[in-house]
């Protein structure tokens, strides 16, 4: 009977234990990664992205809430012009000190009256008959609502611009991926061609080596382009306030290569009218001027009427109606300079807003002219870049034919590939500049949401 014994060193057992632990850890990681891979894909056009941002972005929602707040403030200002009515009901016990009530005591009379119960229920009210200052403050609150609405539109325009710019950047990144993938496929075909020629004896090893180097370079560019696309899409998802498990997919990448005519109006007068910043400042200037008049109107007498009516008695079943009605006029005689100072503050605020309006008008003029100039230049760049791509492709085809025919080595092919890569980059950059300039002109003229969100 043979007995075989195998002696393993202690380090081998440690190695087996570590290997088992690694296998368990790998299984846990794979299990978690399979759960983490359950992501949702959302195909978005540019218009879809803009509409989602306008619905879900927190800053846009805050701007909408500001409108509701200003409307509530308007209702508060209006309430000062309306009658105020209140009801009351009470039951109390009273005891009066005659000495303090009449100023002296009477011989033979008690020092107090009561205690006794008093029941009372009724209504009281007041109404302003003439209050010019309150009426002007209500008018100013209406202008504040108009200004807040314009501020809301400003926020919407800004976020449409951000989303459009980010989407255009993602478009550009997707175009980079497409171009890099196409160049990598071409480099792989040229590498296979060089290898076939070498095997048949018509090519050299250096030609195959050069083609392989170029192929690896193009693979690297594909990886970099794909990383840039993913990063850009993450930024777009952040702007849209999407859930972390949602992955965006661009639905209209092909439209990046289309150059439609610009529909934005370059008229400066129209831009001044449509830009919400101008509308907000106009409304705030009117509100400041109205506030100044409201402060000055505090010198005008105010006429009010007040009254109350109640059922009053010592017992709830033995009450009689009591009432009091009055009219009053109120006017300031001396306010310590308060009215004049408040009017001066309102006047200074209006002058500050006028200066801001001039600054915004000049900025809009510069933005419109700059965007129009960049759009015209970008349109010409696109035409030149498209021609450059066509020429570079022809150069690659001719160099490839010459190499295949044995007339030249593949240095010409590699050079032509580099020229094609440069032409692709120029085309993508020119298209991106054109689309961005088109968006900049729409923003400068206050037409971002009208052009991209509807």
Secondary structure, 3 states (H helix, E strand, C coil): CCCCCCCCCHHHHHHHHHHHHHHHHHHHHHHHHHHHCCCEEEEECHHHHHHHHHHHCHHHHHHHHHHHHHHHHHHHHHHCCCCEEEEEEEEEEEEEEHHHHHCCCCCCCCCEEEEEEEEEEEEEEEEEEECHHHHHHHHHHHHHHHHHHHHHHHHHHHHHHHHHHHHHHHHHHHHHHHHHHHHHHHHHHHHHHHHHHHHCCCCCHHHHHHHHHHHHHHHHHHHHHHHHHHHHHHHHHHHHCCCCCEEEEECCHHHHHCCCCCCCCCCHHHHHHHCHHHHHHHHHHHHHHHHHHHHHHHHCCEEEEEEEEEEEECCCCCCEEEEEEEEEEECCCCCCCHHHHHHHHHHHHHHHHHHHHHHHHHHHHHHHHHHHHHHHHHHHHHHHHHHHHHHHHHHHHHHHHHHHCCCCCCHHHHHHHHHHHHHHHHHHHHHHHHHHHHHHHHHHCCCHHHHHCC
